[in-house]
Amino acid sequence: MMMTLFDDEQILKAYTKDIEDSTAKKTAKETARETAEKLIKKGKMTLDEIADCVPALSLDELKKIEAEVLQLT
Protein backbone atom coordinates (compact mmCIF):
# COMPACT_ATOMS: atom_id res chain seq x y z
CA MET A 1 0.00 0.00 0.00
CA MET A 2 2.76 2.48 0.90
CA MET A 3 4.59 1.74 -2.35
CA THR A 4 1.48 2.58 -4.34
CA LEU A 5 1.00 5.87 -2.50
CA PHE A 6 4.66 6.74 -2.94
CA ASP A 7 4.55 5.91 -6.65
CA ASP A 8 1.37 7.92 -7.18
CA GLU A 9 2.88 10.88 -5.34
CA GLN A 10 6.07 10.73 -7.42
CA ILE A 11 4.06 10.48 -10.63
CA LEU A 12 1.92 13.47 -9.64
CA LYS A 13 5.02 15.54 -8.79
CA ALA A 14 6.68 14.64 -12.10
CA TYR A 15 3.49 15.45 -14.02
CA THR A 16 3.13 18.80 -12.25
CA LYS A 17 6.75 19.69 -12.99
CA ASP A 18 6.32 18.77 -16.67
CA ILE A 19 3.28 21.04 -16.93
CA GLU A 20 5.10 23.92 -15.22
CA ASP A 21 8.14 23.48 -17.47
CA SER A 22 5.95 23.35 -20.56
CA THR A 23 4.09 26.50 -19.52
CA ALA A 24 7.34 28.35 -18.82
CA LYS A 25 8.74 27.38 -22.23
CA LYS A 26 5.54 28.45 -23.96
CA THR A 27 5.56 31.79 -22.16
CA ALA A 28 9.22 32.37 -23.05
CA LYS A 29 8.53 31.51 -26.69
CA GLU A 30 5.53 33.86 -26.77
CA THR A 31 7.61 36.67 -25.26
CA ALA A 32 10.38 36.05 -27.79
CA ARG A 33 7.85 36.17 -30.62
CA GLU A 34 6.38 39.45 -29.36
CA THR A 35 9.84 40.97 -29.10
CA ALA A 36 10.74 39.83 -32.61
CA GLU A 37 7.50 41.24 -34.00
CA LYS A 38 8.23 44.63 -32.44
CA LEU A 39 11.78 44.68 -33.81
CA ILE A 40 10.60 43.67 -37.28
CA LYS A 41 7.93 46.38 -37.26
CA LYS A 42 10.53 49.02 -36.38
CA GLY A 43 12.51 47.92 -39.44
CA LYS A 44 15.87 49.02 -38.08
CA MET A 45 17.45 45.59 -37.72
CA THR A 46 18.10 42.69 -40.05
CA LEU A 47 16.71 39.26 -39.25
CA ASP A 48 20.24 38.10 -38.44
CA GLU A 49 20.58 40.89 -35.88
CA ILE A 50 17.18 40.05 -34.41
CA ALA A 51 18.21 36.38 -34.22
CA ASP A 52 21.20 37.46 -32.12
CA CYS A 53 18.92 39.40 -29.77
CA VAL A 54 16.17 36.76 -29.60
CA PRO A 55 17.97 33.40 -29.55
CA ALA A 56 14.80 31.49 -28.65
CA LEU A 57 13.66 31.85 -32.28
CA SER A 58 15.39 30.36 -35.29
CA LEU A 59 16.06 32.34 -38.44
CA ASP A 60 13.35 30.33 -40.21
CA GLU A 61 10.85 31.24 -37.49
CA LEU A 62 11.84 34.89 -37.81
CA LYS A 63 11.30 34.75 -41.57
CA LYS A 64 7.77 33.42 -41.01
CA ILE A 65 7.06 36.11 -38.43
CA GLU A 66 8.40 38.76 -40.80
CA ALA A 67 6.10 37.52 -43.57
CA GLU A 68 3.12 37.68 -41.20
CA VAL A 69 4.01 41.16 -39.98
CA LEU A 70 4.49 42.49 -43.50
CA GLN A 71 1.12 41.04 -44.56
CA LEU A 72 -0.59 42.90 -41.75
CA THR A 73 0.86 46.27 -42.74
PDB file of N, CA, C and O in Angstrom, chain B, residues numbered from 101:
ATOM      1  N   MET B 101       0.833  -1.197   0.000  1.00  0.00           N
ATOM      2  CA  MET B 101       0.000   0.000   0.000  1.00  0.00           C
ATOM      3  C   MET B 101       0.879   1.264   0.000  1.00  0.00           C
ATOM      4  O   MET B 101       0.619   2.191  -0.767  1.00  0.00           O
ATOM      5  N   MET B 102       1.892   1.306   0.834  1.00  0.00           N
ATOM      6  CA  MET B 102       2.764   2.479   0.904  1.00  0.00           C
ATOM      7  C   MET B 102       3.498   2.696  -0.415  1.00  0.00           C
ATOM      8  O   MET B 102       3.701   3.836  -0.833  1.00  0.00           O
ATOM      9  N   MET B 103       3.895   1.607  -1.071  1.00  0.00           N
ATOM     10  CA  MET B 103       4.592   1.739  -2.353  1.00  0.00           C
ATOM     11  C   MET B 103       3.682   2.375  -3.395  1.00  0.00           C
ATOM     12  O   MET B 103       4.134   3.189  -4.200  1.00  0.00           O
ATOM     13  N   THR B 104       2.416   2.013  -3.384  1.00  0.00           N
ATOM     14  CA  THR B 104       1.475   2.582  -4.343  1.00  0.00           C
ATOM     15  C   THR B 104       1.295   4.071  -4.088  1.00  0.00           C
ATOM     16  O   THR B 104       1.286   4.864  -5.030  1.00  0.00           O
ATOM     17  N   LEU B 105       1.153   4.456  -2.829  1.00  0.00           N
ATOM     18  CA  LEU B 105       1.001   5.869  -2.497  1.00  0.00           C
ATOM     19  C   LEU B 105       2.244   6.652  -2.886  1.00  0.00           C
ATOM     20  O   LEU B 105       2.151   7.753  -3.429  1.00  0.00           O
ATOM     21  N   PHE B 106       3.405   6.079  -2.605  1.00  0.00           N
ATOM     22  CA  PHE B 106       4.660   6.740  -2.944  1.00  0.00           C
ATOM     23  C   PHE B 106       4.777   6.902  -4.460  1.00  0.00           C
ATOM     24  O   PHE B 106       5.137   7.974  -4.946  1.00  0.00           O
ATOM     25  N   ASP B 107       4.475   5.847  -5.197  1.00  0.00           N
ATOM     26  CA  ASP B 107       4.554   5.907  -6.648  1.00  0.00           C
ATOM     27  C   ASP B 107       3.585   6.940  -7.211  1.00  0.00           C
ATOM     28  O   ASP B 107       3.950   7.717  -8.093  1.00  0.00           O
ATOM     29  N   ASP B 108       2.354   6.953  -6.708  1.00  0.00           N
ATOM     30  CA  ASP B 108       1.368   7.918  -7.175  1.00  0.00           C
ATOM     31  C   ASP B 108       1.821   9.352  -6.881  1.00  0.00           C
ATOM     32  O   ASP B 108       1.645  10.250  -7.704  1.00  0.00           O
ATOM     33  N   GLU B 109       2.404   9.550  -5.703  1.00  0.00           N
ATOM     34  CA  GLU B 109       2.880  10.879  -5.336  1.00  0.00           C
ATOM     35  C   GLU B 109       4.021  11.312  -6.247  1.00  0.00           C
ATOM     36  O   GLU B 109       4.058  12.461  -6.688  1.00  0.00           O
ATOM     37  N   GLN B 110       4.942  10.416  -6.533  1.00  0.00           N
ATOM     38  CA  GLN B 110       6.066  10.733  -7.420  1.00  0.00           C
ATOM     39  C   GLN B 110       5.579  11.038  -8.837  1.00  0.00           C
ATOM     40  O   GLN B 110       6.074  11.955  -9.492  1.00  0.00           O
ATOM     41  N   ILE B 111       4.609  10.261  -9.295  1.00  0.00           N
ATOM     42  CA  ILE B 111       4.056  10.475 -10.628  1.00  0.00           C
ATOM     43  C   ILE B 111       3.380  11.842 -10.699  1.00  0.00           C
ATOM     44  O   ILE B 111       3.556  12.575 -11.672  1.00  0.00           O
ATOM     45  N   LEU B 112       2.610  12.185  -9.672  1.00  0.00           N
ATOM     46  CA  LEU B 112       1.923  13.473  -9.636  1.00  0.00           C
ATOM     47  C   LEU B 112       2.923  14.631  -9.623  1.00  0.00           C
ATOM     48  O   LEU B 112       2.728  15.630 -10.316  1.00  0.00           O
ATOM     49  N   LYS B 113       3.992  14.498  -8.835  1.00  0.00           N
ATOM     50  CA  LYS B 113       5.024  15.543  -8.793  1.00  0.00           C
ATOM     51  C   LYS B 113       5.697  15.704 -10.147  1.00  0.00           C
ATOM     52  O   LYS B 113       5.919  16.825 -10.605  1.00  0.00           O
ATOM     53  N   ALA B 114       6.022  14.582 -10.789  1.00  0.00           N
ATOM     54  CA  ALA B 114       6.676  14.639 -12.097  1.00  0.00           C
ATOM     55  C   ALA B 114       5.747  15.261 -13.134  1.00  0.00           C
ATOM     56  O   ALA B 114       6.185  16.055 -13.967  1.00  0.00           O
ATOM     57  N   TYR B 115       4.477  14.905 -13.085  1.00  0.00           N
ATOM     58  CA  TYR B 115       3.493  15.452 -14.020  1.00  0.00           C
ATOM     59  C   TYR B 115       3.341  16.961 -13.818  1.00  0.00           C
ATOM     60  O   TYR B 115       3.302  17.722 -14.785  1.00  0.00           O
ATOM     61  N   THR B 116       3.257  17.381 -12.568  1.00  0.00           N
ATOM     62  CA  THR B 116       3.127  18.799 -12.249  1.00  0.00           C
ATOM     63  C   THR B 116       4.341  19.577 -12.752  1.00  0.00           C
ATOM     64  O   THR B 116       4.199  20.657 -13.327  1.00  0.00           O
ATOM     65  N   LYS B 117       5.527  19.027 -12.535  1.00  0.00           N
ATOM     66  CA  LYS B 117       6.751  19.689 -12.992  1.00  0.00           C
ATOM     67  C   LYS B 117       6.783  19.795 -14.512  1.00  0.00           C
ATOM     68  O   LYS B 117       7.182  20.823 -15.057  1.00  0.00           O
ATOM     69  N   ASP B 118       6.363  18.730 -15.196  1.00  0.00           N
ATOM     70  CA  ASP B 118       6.323  18.769 -16.665  1.00  0.00           C
ATOM     71  C   ASP B 118       5.384  19.865 -17.163  1.00  0.00           C
ATOM     72  O   ASP B 118       5.707  20.577 -18.114  1.00  0.00           O
ATOM     73  N   ILE B 119       4.234  20.000 -16.529  1.00  0.00           N
ATOM     74  CA  ILE B 119       3.277  21.036 -16.926  1.00  0.00           C
ATOM     75  C   ILE B 119       3.864  22.420 -16.683  1.00  0.00           C
ATOM     76  O   ILE B 119       3.748  23.301 -17.535  1.00  0.00           O
ATOM     77  N   GLU B 120       4.494  22.618 -15.525  1.00  0.00           N
ATOM     78  CA  GLU B 120       5.102  23.919 -15.215  1.00  0.00           C
ATOM     79  C   GLU B 120       6.216  24.247 -16.202  1.00  0.00           C
ATOM     80  O   GLU B 120       6.318  25.380 -16.673  1.00  0.00           O
ATOM     81  N   ASP B 121       7.051  23.259 -16.515  1.00  0.00           N
ATOM     82  CA  ASP B 121       8.143  23.481 -17.470  1.00  0.00           C
ATOM     83  C   ASP B 121       7.595  23.817 -18.854  1.00  0.00           C
ATOM     84  O   ASP B 121       8.109  24.706 -19.533  1.00  0.00           O
ATOM     85  N   SER B 122       6.566  23.112 -19.262  1.00  0.00           N
ATOM     86  CA  SER B 122       5.948  23.350 -20.564  1.00  0.00           C
ATOM     87  C   SER B 122       5.356  24.753 -20.633  1.00  0.00           C
ATOM     88  O   SER B 122       5.500  25.447 -21.639  1.00  0.00           O
ATOM     89  N   THR B 123       4.696  25.161 -19.567  1.00  0.00           N
ATOM     90  CA  THR B 123       4.093  26.495 -19.518  1.00  0.00           C
ATOM     91  C   THR B 123       5.167  27.571 -19.566  1.00  0.00           C
ATOM     92  O   THR B 123       5.011  28.574 -20.263  1.00  0.00           O
ATOM     93  N   ALA B 124       6.249  27.372 -18.835  1.00  0.00           N
ATOM     94  CA  ALA B 124       7.341  28.353 -18.823  1.00  0.00           C
ATOM     95  C   ALA B 124       7.966  28.478 -20.210  1.00  0.00           C
ATOM     96  O   ALA B 124       8.265  29.584 -20.662  1.00  0.00           O
ATOM     97  N   LYS B 125       8.161  27.351 -20.882  1.00  0.00           N
ATOM     98  CA  LYS B 125       8.741  27.383 -22.229  1.00  0.00           C
ATOM     99  C   LYS B 125       7.803  28.097 -23.189  1.00  0.00           C
ATOM    100  O   LYS B 125       8.244  28.889 -24.021  1.00  0.00           O
ATOM    101  N   LYS B 126       6.513  27.818 -23.074  1.00  0.00           N
ATOM    102  CA  LYS B 126       5.538  28.450 -23.956  1.00  0.00           C
ATOM    103  C   LYS B 126       5.518  29.958 -23.735  1.00  0.00           C
ATOM    104  O   LYS B 126       5.475  30.732 -24.692  1.00  0.00           O
ATOM    105  N   THR B 127       5.551  30.365 -22.490  1.00  0.00           N
ATOM    106  CA  THR B 127       5.558  31.786 -22.165  1.00  0.00           C
ATOM    107  C   THR B 127       6.823  32.457 -22.703  1.00  0.00           C
ATOM    108  O   THR B 127       6.754  33.554 -23.257  1.00  0.00           O
ATOM    109  N   ALA B 128       7.956  31.816 -22.546  1.00  0.00           N
ATOM    110  CA  ALA B 128       9.216  32.370 -23.049  1.00  0.00           C
ATOM    111  C   ALA B 128       9.178  32.486 -24.567  1.00  0.00           C
ATOM    112  O   ALA B 128       9.651  33.474 -25.129  1.00  0.00           O
ATOM    113  N   LYS B 129       8.620  31.487 -25.227  1.00  0.00           N
ATOM    114  CA  LYS B 129       8.526  31.507 -26.686  1.00  0.00           C
ATOM    115  C   LYS B 129       7.582  32.622 -27.143  1.00  0.00           C
ATOM    116  O   LYS B 129       7.858  33.316 -28.121  1.00  0.00           O
ATOM    117  N   GLU B 130       6.471  32.788 -26.429  1.00  0.00           N
ATOM    118  CA  GLU B 130       5.530  33.857 -26.771  1.00  0.00           C
ATOM    119  C   GLU B 130       6.176  35.229 -26.593  1.00  0.00           C
ATOM    120  O   GLU B 130       5.997  36.117 -27.426  1.00  0.00           O
ATOM    121  N   THR B 131       6.920  35.399 -25.517  1.00  0.00           N
ATOM    122  CA  THR B 131       7.610  36.667 -25.260  1.00  0.00           C
ATOM    123  C   THR B 131       8.641  36.933 -26.351  1.00  0.00           C
ATOM    124  O   THR B 131       8.760  38.056 -26.840  1.00  0.00           O
ATOM    125  N   ALA B 132       9.381  35.899 -26.730  1.00  0.00           N
ATOM    126  CA  ALA B 132      10.385  36.045 -27.787  1.00  0.00           C
ATOM    127  C   ALA B 132       9.719  36.451 -29.095  1.00  0.00           C
ATOM    128  O   ALA B 132      10.230  37.302 -29.823  1.00  0.00           O
ATOM    129  N   ARG B 133       8.578  35.839 -29.386  1.00  0.00           N
ATOM    130  CA  ARG B 133       7.852  36.174 -30.623  1.00  0.00           C
ATOM    131  C   ARG B 133       7.378  37.628 -30.604  1.00  0.00           C
ATOM    132  O   ARG B 133       7.500  38.336 -31.603  1.00  0.00           O
ATOM    133  N   GLU B 134       6.842  38.065 -29.476  1.00  0.00           N
ATOM    134  CA  GLU B 134       6.376  39.449 -29.365  1.00  0.00           C
ATOM    135  C   GLU B 134       7.527  40.435 -29.555  1.00  0.00           C
ATOM    136  O   GLU B 134       7.382  41.455 -30.229  1.00  0.00           O
ATOM    137  N   THR B 135       8.657  40.119 -28.959  1.00  0.00           N
ATOM    138  CA  THR B 135       9.842  40.969 -29.104  1.00  0.00           C
ATOM    139  C   THR B 135      10.277  41.026 -30.559  1.00  0.00           C
ATOM    140  O   THR B 135      10.561  42.100 -31.089  1.00  0.00           O
ATOM    141  N   ALA B 136      10.329  39.872 -31.196  1.00  0.00           N
ATOM    142  CA  ALA B 136      10.738  39.826 -32.605  1.00  0.00           C
ATOM    143  C   ALA B 136       9.770  40.627 -33.474  1.00  0.00           C
ATOM    144  O   ALA B 136      10.195  41.360 -34.367  1.00  0.00           O
ATOM    145  N   GLU B 137       8.486  40.488 -33.217  1.00  0.00           N
ATOM    146  CA  GLU B 137       7.496  41.242 -33.997  1.00  0.00           C
ATOM    147  C   GLU B 137       7.730  42.749 -33.864  1.00  0.00           C
ATOM    148  O   GLU B 137       7.679  43.477 -34.856  1.00  0.00           O
ATOM    149  N   LYS B 138       7.981  43.205 -32.662  1.00  0.00           N
ATOM    150  CA  LYS B 138       8.230  44.635 -32.436  1.00  0.00           C
ATOM    151  C   LYS B 138       9.473  45.097 -33.191  1.00  0.00           C
ATOM    152  O   LYS B 138       9.466  46.155 -33.819  1.00  0.00           O
ATOM    153  N   LEU B 139      10.537  44.301 -33.126  1.00  0.00           N
ATOM    154  CA  LEU B 139      11.776  44.682 -33.806  1.00  0.00           C
ATOM    155  C   LEU B 139      11.600  44.689 -35.319  1.00  0.00           C
ATOM    156  O   LEU B 139      12.135  45.556 -36.009  1.00  0.00           O
ATOM    157  N   ILE B 140      10.851  43.724 -35.828  1.00  0.00           N
ATOM    158  CA  ILE B 140      10.597  43.673 -37.276  1.00  0.00           C
ATOM    159  C   ILE B 140       9.784  44.883 -37.707  1.00  0.00           C
ATOM    160  O   ILE B 140      10.070  45.492 -38.737  1.00  0.00           O
ATOM    161  N   LYS B 141       8.769  45.233 -36.918  1.00  0.00           N
ATOM    162  CA  LYS B 141       7.928  46.385 -37.255  1.00  0.00           C
ATOM    163  C   LYS B 141       8.734  47.683 -37.289  1.00  0.00           C
ATOM    164  O   LYS B 141       8.475  48.553 -38.121  1.00  0.00           O
ATOM    165  N   LYS B 142       9.700  47.815 -36.396  1.00  0.00           N
ATOM    166  CA  LYS B 142      10.531  49.019 -36.385  1.00  0.00           C
ATOM    167  C   LYS B 142      11.393  49.107 -37.638  1.00  0.00           C
ATOM    168  O   LYS B 142      11.715  50.203 -38.097  1.00  0.00           O
ATOM    169  N   GLY B 143      11.768  47.957 -38.190  1.00  0.00           N
ATOM    170  CA  GLY B 143      12.514  47.919 -39.444  1.00  0.00           C
ATOM    171  C   GLY B 143      13.933  48.430 -39.375  1.00  0.00           C
ATOM    172  O   GLY B 143      14.499  48.798 -40.405  1.00  0.00           O
ATOM    173  N   LYS B 144      14.518  48.464 -38.213  1.00  0.00           N
ATOM    174  CA  LYS B 144      15.867  49.017 -38.080  1.00  0.00           C
ATOM    175  C   LYS B 144      16.940  47.939 -37.948  1.00  0.00           C
ATOM    176  O   LYS B 144      18.133  48.239 -37.913  1.00  0.00           O
ATOM    177  N   MET B 145      16.502  46.682 -37.874  1.00  0.00           N
ATOM    178  CA  MET B 145      17.454  45.586 -37.716  1.00  0.00           C
ATOM    179  C   MET B 145      17.186  44.518 -38.773  1.00  0.00           C
ATOM    180  O   MET B 145      16.058  44.327 -39.228  1.00  0.00           O
ATOM    181  N   THR B 146      18.267  43.828 -39.146  1.00  0.00           N
ATOM    182  CA  THR B 146      18.099  42.691 -40.053  1.00  0.00           C
ATOM    183  C   THR B 146      17.621  41.488 -39.247  1.00  0.00           C
ATOM    184  O   THR B 146      17.682  41.488 -38.018  1.00  0.00           O
ATOM    185  N   LEU B 147      17.146  40.469 -39.948  1.00  0.00           N
ATOM    186  CA  LEU B 147      16.714  39.259 -39.251  1.00  0.00           C
ATOM    187  C   LEU B 147      17.876  38.589 -38.524  1.00  0.00           C
ATOM    188  O   LEU B 147      17.695  38.006 -37.455  1.00  0.00           O
ATOM    189  N   ASP B 148      19.066  38.674 -39.107  1.00  0.00           N
ATOM    190  CA  ASP B 148      20.242  38.103 -38.442  1.00  0.00           C
ATOM    191  C   ASP B 148      20.521  38.814 -37.123  1.00  0.00           C
ATOM    192  O   ASP B 148      20.869  38.175 -36.130  1.00  0.00           O
ATOM    193  N   GLU B 149      20.370  40.123 -37.114  1.00  0.00           N
ATOM    194  CA  GLU B 149      20.582  40.891 -35.878  1.00  0.00           C
ATOM    195  C   GLU B 149      19.496  40.564 -34.853  1.00  0.00           C
ATOM    196  O   GLU B 149      19.776  40.453 -33.659  1.00  0.00           O
ATOM    197  N   ILE B 150      18.269  40.411 -35.319  1.00  0.00           N
ATOM    198  CA  ILE B 150      17.180  40.052 -34.413  1.00  0.00           C
ATOM    199  C   ILE B 150      17.420  38.650 -33.845  1.00  0.00           C
ATOM    200  O   ILE B 150      17.161  38.401 -32.667  1.00  0.00           O
ATOM    201  N   ALA B 151      17.911  37.744 -34.681  1.00  0.00           N
ATOM    202  CA  ALA B 151      18.205  36.382 -34.217  1.00  0.00           C
ATOM    203  C   ALA B 151      19.252  36.399 -33.107  1.00  0.00           C
ATOM    204  O   ALA B 151      19.199  35.581 -32.189  1.00  0.00           O
ATOM    205  N   ASP B 152      20.198  37.327 -33.189  1.00  0.00           N
ATOM    206  CA  ASP B 152      21.200  37.460 -32.124  1.00  0.00           C
ATOM    207  C   ASP B 152      20.565  37.949 -30.826  1.00  0.00           C
ATOM    208  O   ASP B 152      20.971  37.542 -29.738  1.00  0.00           O
ATOM    209  N   CYS B 153      19.571  38.821 -30.944  1.00  0.00           N
ATOM    210  CA  CYS B 153      18.917  39.396 -29.769  1.00  0.00           C
ATOM    211  C   CYS B 153      17.838  38.492 -29.188  1.00  0.00           C
ATOM    212  O   CYS B 153      17.531  38.567 -27.999  1.00  0.00           O
ATOM    213  N   VAL B 154      17.266  37.640 -30.027  1.00  0.00           N
ATOM    214  CA  VAL B 154      16.169  36.764 -29.602  1.00  0.00           C
ATOM    215  C   VAL B 154      16.553  35.322 -29.958  1.00  0.00           C
ATOM    216  O   VAL B 154      16.022  34.756 -30.914  1.00  0.00           O
ATOM    217  N   PRO B 155      17.470  34.732 -29.194  1.00  0.00           N
ATOM    218  CA  PRO B 155      17.975  33.403 -29.548  1.00  0.00           C
ATOM    219  C   PRO B 155      16.952  32.271 -29.417  1.00  0.00           C
ATOM    220  O   PRO B 155      17.204  31.161 -29.885  1.00  0.00           O
ATOM    221  N   ALA B 156      15.818  32.534 -28.796  1.00  0.00           N
ATOM    222  CA  ALA B 156      14.796  31.493 -28.652  1.00  0.00           C
ATOM    223  C   ALA B 156      14.116  31.172 -29.977  1.00  0.00           C
ATOM    224  O   ALA B 156      13.444  30.148 -30.101  1.00  0.00           O
ATOM    225  N   LEU B 157      14.289  32.052 -30.975  1.00  0.00           N
ATOM    226  CA  LEU B 157      13.664  31.848 -32.279  1.00  0.00           C
ATOM    227  C   LEU B 157      14.734  31.597 -33.339  1.00  0.00           C
ATOM    228  O   LEU B 157      15.771  32.260 -33.366  1.00  0.00           O
ATOM    229  N   SER B 158      14.462  30.637 -34.200  1.00  0.00           N
ATOM    230  CA  SER B 158      15.394  30.356 -35.290  1.00  0.00           C
ATOM    231  C   SER B 158      15.203  31.384 -36.399  1.00  0.00           C
ATOM    232  O   SER B 158      14.220  32.125 -36.416  1.00  0.00           O
ATOM    233  N   LEU B 159      16.145  31.414 -37.310  1.00  0.00           N
ATOM    234  CA  LEU B 159      16.056  32.342 -38.442  1.00  0.00           C
ATOM    235  C   LEU B 159      14.829  32.004 -39.300  1.00  0.00           C
ATOM    236  O   LEU B 159      14.164  32.903 -39.814  1.00  0.00           O
ATOM    237  N   ASP B 160      14.537  30.726 -39.451  1.00  0.00           N
ATOM    238  CA  ASP B 160      13.347  30.328 -40.210  1.00  0.00           C
ATOM    239  C   ASP B 160      12.071  30.828 -39.538  1.00  0.00           C
ATOM    240  O   ASP B 160      11.154  31.296 -40.213  1.00  0.00           O
ATOM    241  N   GLU B 161      12.014  30.731 -38.216  1.00  0.00           N
ATOM    242  CA  GLU B 161      10.853  31.239 -37.489  1.00  0.00           C
ATOM    243  C   GLU B 161      10.726  32.756 -37.663  1.00  0.00           C
ATOM    244  O   GLU B 161       9.627  33.286 -37.826  1.00  0.00           O
ATOM    245  N   LEU B 162      11.859  33.432 -37.624  1.00  0.00           N
ATOM    246  CA  LEU B 162      11.843  34.887 -37.810  1.00  0.00           C
ATOM    247  C   LEU B 162      11.371  35.269 -39.206  1.00  0.00           C
ATOM    248  O   LEU B 162      10.675  36.270 -39.374  1.00  0.00           O
ATOM    249  N   LYS B 163      11.744  34.482 -40.205  1.00  0.00           N
ATOM    250  CA  LYS B 163      11.297  34.753 -41.575  1.00  0.00           C
ATOM    251  C   LYS B 163       9.776  34.614 -41.673  1.00  0.00           C
ATOM    252  O   LYS B 163       9.119  35.408 -42.347  1.00  0.00           O
ATOM    253  N   LYS B 164       9.227  33.610 -41.003  1.00  0.00           N
ATOM    254  CA  LYS B 164       7.775  33.418 -41.008  1.00  0.00           C
ATOM    255  C   LYS B 164       7.073  34.584 -40.301  1.00  0.00           C
ATOM    256  O   LYS B 164       6.056  35.095 -40.770  1.00  0.00           O
ATOM    257  N   ILE B 165       7.636  34.986 -39.174  1.00  0.00           N
ATOM    258  CA  ILE B 165       7.060  36.113 -38.434  1.00  0.00           C
ATOM    259  C   ILE B 165       7.122  37.380 -39.285  1.00  0.00           C
ATOM    260  O   ILE B 165       6.164  38.152 -39.338  1.00  0.00           O
ATOM    261  N   GLU B 166       8.253  37.583 -39.946  1.00  0.00           N
ATOM    262  CA  GLU B 166       8.402  38.758 -40.802  1.00  0.00           C
ATOM    263  C   GLU B 166       7.334  38.758 -41.899  1.00  0.00           C
ATOM    264  O   GLU B 166       6.723  39.791 -42.173  1.00  0.00           O
ATOM    265  N   ALA B 167       7.113  37.610 -42.517  1.00  0.00           N
ATOM    266  CA  ALA B 167       6.105  37.523 -43.571  1.00  0.00           C
ATOM    267  C   ALA B 167       4.715  37.864 -43.020  1.00  0.00           C
ATOM    268  O   ALA B 167       3.937  38.555 -43.678  1.00  0.00           O
ATOM    269  N   GLU B 168       4.410  37.382 -41.823  1.00  0.00           N
ATOM    270  CA  GLU B 168       3.123  37.678 -41.203  1.00  0.00           C
ATOM    271  C   GLU B 168       2.988  39.160 -40.890  1.00  0.00           C
ATOM    272  O   GLU B 168       1.945  39.763 -41.141  1.00  0.00           O
ATOM    273  N   VAL B 169       4.039  39.740 -40.345  1.00  0.00           N
ATOM    274  CA  VAL B 169       4.012  41.162 -39.981  1.00  0.00           C
ATOM    275  C   VAL B 169       3.845  42.031 -41.219  1.00  0.00           C
ATOM    276  O   VAL B 169       3.076  42.992 -41.215  1.00  0.00           O
ATOM    277  N   LEU B 170       4.570  41.688 -42.276  1.00  0.00           N
ATOM    278  CA  LEU B 170       4.494  42.486 -43.503  1.00  0.00           C
ATOM    279  C   LEU B 170       3.131  42.357 -44.172  1.00  0.00           C
ATOM    280  O   LEU B 170       2.671  43.288 -44.834  1.00  0.00           O
ATOM    281  N   GLN B 171       2.485  41.206 -44.001  1.00  0.00           N
ATOM    282  CA  GLN B 171       1.125  41.036 -44.557  1.00  0.00           C
ATOM    283  C   GLN B 171       0.128  41.921 -43.843  1.00  0.00           C
ATOM    284  O   GLN B 171      -0.820  42.419 -44.450  1.00  0.00           O
ATOM    285  N   LEU B 172       0.343  42.114 -42.554  1.00  0.00           N
ATOM    286  CA  LEU B 172      -0.592  42.903 -41.752  1.00  0.00           C
ATOM    287  C   LEU B 172      -0.479  44.391 -42.034  1.00  0.00           C
ATOM    288  O   LEU B 172      -1.434  45.138 -41.822  1.00  0.00           O
ATOM    289  N   THR B 173       0.683  44.829 -42.512  1.00  0.00           N
ATOM    290  CA  THR B 173       0.860  46.270 -42.744  1.00  0.00           C
ATOM    291  C   THR B 173       0.520  46.675 -44.146  1.00  0.00           C
ATOM    292  O   THR B 173       0.620  47.853 -44.490  1.00  0.00           O
TER     293      THR B 173
END
